[in-house]
């Protein structure tokens, strides 16, 4: 669950860092992709599809 701290106030220039390298459409696409990735990660953890980093490294090395 995402939680916003009580008393949180968004800075007026909070999104300014994205405006220099990304167009408005690219910002939307990036935001959607981040949400999709987070959703898949939450589903994977919830259903027990977590892979330990050591196991993933062994599989990666074997695939090379």
C-alpha positions in Angstrom: 0.0 0.0 0.0 1.3 3.5 -0.8 1.1 5.9 2.0 1.3 9.7 1.9 2.6 11.1 5.1 0.1 13.3 7.0 1.0 16.9 6.3 2.6 16.1 3.0 2.6 19.0 0.5 3.8 18.6 -3.0 6.5 21.1 -4.0 5.4 23.4 -6.8 8.5 22.4 -8.8 8.4 18.6 -8.0 7.8 17.6 -11.7 10.3 20.0 -13.2 13.0 17.4 -13.3 11.0 15.5 -15.9 10.3 18.4 -18.2 13.8 19.0 -19.4 14.5 15.5 -20.8 11.0 14.4 -21.6 8.0 15.7 -23.6 4.6 15.7 -22.0 3.7 12.4 -23.9 6.9 10.8 -22.8 6.2 11.7 -19.2 2.8 10.1 -19.4 4.4 7.0 -21.0 7.1 6.8 -18.4 4.6 7.1 -15.6 2.3 4.4 -17.0 5.3 2.0 -17.5 6.4 2.6 -13.9 2.9 1.8 -12.7 2.7 -1.4 -14.9 6.1 -2.6 -13.6 5.1 -1.9 -10.0 1.8 -3.8 -10.6 3.6 -6.9 -12.0 6.0 -6.8 -9.1 3.2 -6.7 -6.5 1.5 -9.6 -8.2 4.7 -11.6 -8.4 5.4 -11.1 -4.7 1.8 -11.8 -3.7 1.6 -15.1 -5.6 5.1 -16.2 -4.5 6.9 -15.8 -7.8 9.8 -14.1 -6.1 13.3 -15.3 -7.3 16.2 -14.9 -4.9 18.9 -12.7 -6.5 21.5 -15.6 -6.1 19.2 -18.0 -8.0 18.7 -15.4 -10.8 22.5 -14.9 -11.1 23.1 -18.6 -11.4 20.4 -18.8 -14.2 21.9 -15.7 -15.9 25.4 -17.2 -15.9 24.2 -20.5 -17.2 22.4 -18.8 -20.1 25.5 -17.0 -21.3 
